[in-house]
Amino acid sequence: QVQLVESGGDLVQPGGSLRLSCAASGSIFRINDMGWYRQAPGKERELVATITSGGGTNYVDSVKGRFTISRDNAKNTVYLQMNSLKPEDTAVYYCNVDVITSVLRIRREYWGQGTQVTVSS
């Protein structure tokens, strides 16, 4: 079993910054892609950013130039640095990891519990 623990969500004013973290632990042989998704009230969950095991990144257009995804492979942790936040960034943010488990060496996808980001004055 793999556990994901997210942190960093908060209430912030427009133009402010936050850094989200998501640490994976448990029966992990290897982590492939890691990513962040978000879901605003009344909307579907959307991809925000992903990062491959080699460090390749991908972002949704609405956050390009403002958000930066990174990872620390030694700590099995993915981060999302969010700058110049806007009210439309308000959502629950979920981390997602693609894992090869240490038991049976099977590939599975796991989700974090979600962390609330609210951008408001």
KALIN-V463800 format. One record per residue. N is the residue number from 0. RES is the residue in three letters. OMEGA is omega in radians with two decimals (none if undefined). BURIAL is + if it has 16 or more other ideal C-beta (glycine too) atoms within 10 Angstrom, else -. D_CENTER is the distance of its C-alpha to the mean C-alpha in Angstrom with 2 decimals. Layout:
<<N | RES | OMEGA | BURIAL | D_CENTER> <N | RES | OMEGA | BURIAL | D_CENTER>>
This chain:
<<0 | GLN | -3.14 | - | 19.34> <1 | VAL | 3.10 | + | 15.78> <2 | GLN | 3.06 | - | 14.04> <3 | LEU | 3.12 | + | 10.46> <4 | VAL | -3.14 | - | 10.63> <5 | GLU | 3.04 | + | 8.23> <6 | SER | 3.02 | - | 9.95> <7 | GLY | 3.12 | + | 10.62> <8 | GLY | -3.08 | + | 11.05> <9 | ASP | 2.99 | - | 14.59> <10 | LEU | -3.11 | - | 17.31> <11 | VAL | 3.12 | + | 17.87> <12 | GLN | 3.05 | - | 20.57> <13 | PRO | -3.08 | - | 20.30> <14 | GLY | -3.12 | - | 20.03> <15 | GLY | -3.09 | - | 18.23> <16 | SER | 3.01 | - | 15.16> <17 | LEU | 3.04 | + | 12.33> <18 | ARG | 3.09 | - | 10.02> <19 | LEU | 3.08 | + | 7.03> <20 | SER | 3.08 | + | 7.10> <21 | CYS | -3.11 | + | 6.54> <22 | ALA | 3.12 | + | 9.89> <23 | ALA | 3.10 | + | 11.42> <24 | SER | 3.12 | - | 15.16> <25 | GLY | -3.02 | - | 18.14> <26 | SER | -3.06 | - | 19.84> <27 | ILE | 2.98 | + | 17.95> <28 | PHE | 3.11 | - | 20.07> <29 | ARG | 3.04 | - | 17.56> <30 | ILE | 3.08 | + | 13.91> <31 | ASN | 3.13 | - | 13.83> <32 | ASP | 3.00 | + | 10.92> <33 | MET | -3.09 | + | 7.26> <34 | GLY | 3.06 | + | 4.76> <35 | TRP | 3.05 | + | 2.85> <36 | TYR | 3.06 | + | 6.10> <37 | ARG | 3.11 | + | 8.42> <38 | GLN | 3.09 | - | 11.93> <39 | ALA | 3.14 | - | 14.74> <40 | PRO | 3.10 | - | 18.04> <41 | GLY | -3.12 | - | 20.20> <42 | LYS | 3.09 | - | 17.83> <43 | GLU | 3.07 | - | 16.14> <44 | ARG | -3.13 | - | 12.46> <45 | GLU | 3.07 | - | 11.43> <46 | LEU | 3.07 | - | 9.27> <47 | VAL | -3.09 | + | 7.82> <48 | ALA | 3.04 | + | 7.27> <49 | THR | 3.09 | + | 7.82> <50 | ILE | -3.14 | + | 9.58> <51 | THR | 3.11 | - | 12.58> <52 | SER | 3.12 | - | 14.30> <53 | GLY | 3.08 | - | 16.63> <54 | GLY | 3.08 | - | 14.33> <55 | GLY | -3.05 | - | 14.70> <56 | THR | 3.11 | - | 12.24> <57 | ASN | -3.10 | - | 12.16> <58 | TYR | 2.95 | + | 11.46> <59 | VAL | -3.03 | - | 12.77> <60 | ASP | -3.03 | - | 16.03> <61 | SER | -3.13 | - | 15.56> <62 | VAL | -3.13 | + | 13.10> <63 | LYS | -3.14 | - | 14.87> <64 | GLY | -3.14 | - | 16.54> <65 | ARG | -3.11 | - | 14.62> <66 | PHE | 3.08 | + | 10.97> <67 | THR | 3.08 | + | 10.37> <68 | ILE | 3.09 | + | 7.75> <69 | SER | 3.14 | - | 9.38> <70 | ARG | 3.04 | + | 9.94> <71 | ASP | -3.04 | - | 12.84> <72 | ASN | 3.12 | - | 14.39> <73 | ALA | -3.12 | - | 17.02> <74 | LYS | -3.09 | - | 14.75> <75 | ASN | -3.04 | + | 12.39> <76 | THR | 3.04 | + | 9.52> <77 | VAL | -3.10 | + | 6.49> <78 | TYR | 3.00 | + | 6.36> <79 | LEU | 3.06 | + | 6.00> <80 | GLN | -3.07 | - | 9.68> <81 | MET | 3.12 | + | 10.88> <82 | ASN | 3.11 | - | 14.65> <83 | SER | -3.06 | - | 17.39> <84 | LEU | -3.13 | + | 15.69> <85 | LYS | 3.10 | - | 17.62> <86 | PRO | 3.14 | - | 18.54> <87 | GLU | 3.02 | - | 17.14> <88 | ASP | 3.13 | + | 13.56> <89 | THR | -3.09 | + | 14.31> <90 | ALA | 2.88 | + | 12.28> <91 | VAL | -3.12 | + | 10.47> <92 | TYR | -3.11 | + | 6.69> <93 | TYR | 2.99 | + | 5.55> <94 | CYS | -3.09 | + | 3.60> <95 | ASN | 3.13 | + | 6.33> <96 | VAL | 3.12 | + | 8.71> <97 | ASP | -2.93 | + | 12.16> <98 | VAL | 2.85 | + | 14.63> <99 | ILE | -3.05 | - | 18.33> <100 | THR | -3.13 | + | 19.77> <101 | SER | 3.08 | - | 22.42> <102 | VAL | 3.10 | - | 24.77> <103 | LEU | 3.12 | - | 26.15> <104 | ARG | 3.10 | - | 23.80> <105 | ILE | -3.12 | - | 22.21> <106 | ARG | 3.14 | - | 19.00> <107 | ARG | 3.13 | - | 16.71> <108 | GLU | -3.14 | - | 13.34> <109 | TYR | 3.13 | + | 11.57> <110 | TRP | 3.00 | - | 9.35> <111 | GLY | -3.07 | + | 8.39> <112 | GLN | 3.14 | - | 10.84> <113 | GLY | 3.08 | + | 9.04> <114 | THR | -3.03 | + | 9.57> <115 | GLN | 3.00 | - | 11.93> <116 | VAL | 3.12 | + | 12.01> <117 | THR | 3.13 | - | 15.60> <118 | VAL | -3.06 | + | 17.23> <119 | SER | 3.07 | - | 20.95> <120 | SER | none | - | 24.17>>
